Amino acid sequence: MSLPNCPKCDSEYTYEDQNIIVCSMCAHEFTLASLEEAPVEEIRDAHGNLLEEGDDVIVIKDLKVKGASTPIKQGTKVRSIRLVHNPADGHDIDCRIDGFGAMKLKSEFVKKA
């Protein structure tokens, strides 16, 4: 029997430890029953459009960045986003912004390009 990919990081390197499946990449623990119960959360932009992995988005307002001297300006295009489905801090988009580096954004501050 083949084990499922990790639901958190989508790694194929999982192993079974008694009745729990463990991801060797991010150490996320889950069961087969939890995979069947958990509905996939849809992430939508500020205008209600469904966002998908790899989409391009545009920032709709100036965003202050902690530790940076300048904000991310309205109209900045962000390419190839990654969606994060169980964020602890409210940010649900991982991305890389030119001039800023790796960032986490909230979907309420972007629109689909």
Secondary structure, DSSP 8 states (H G I E B T S, - for coil): ------TTT--S-EEEETTEEEETTT--EE-HHHHHH------B-TTS-B--TT--EEE-S-B--TT-SS-B-TT-EE-S-EE-SS-SSS--EEEEETTTEEEEE-GGGEEE-
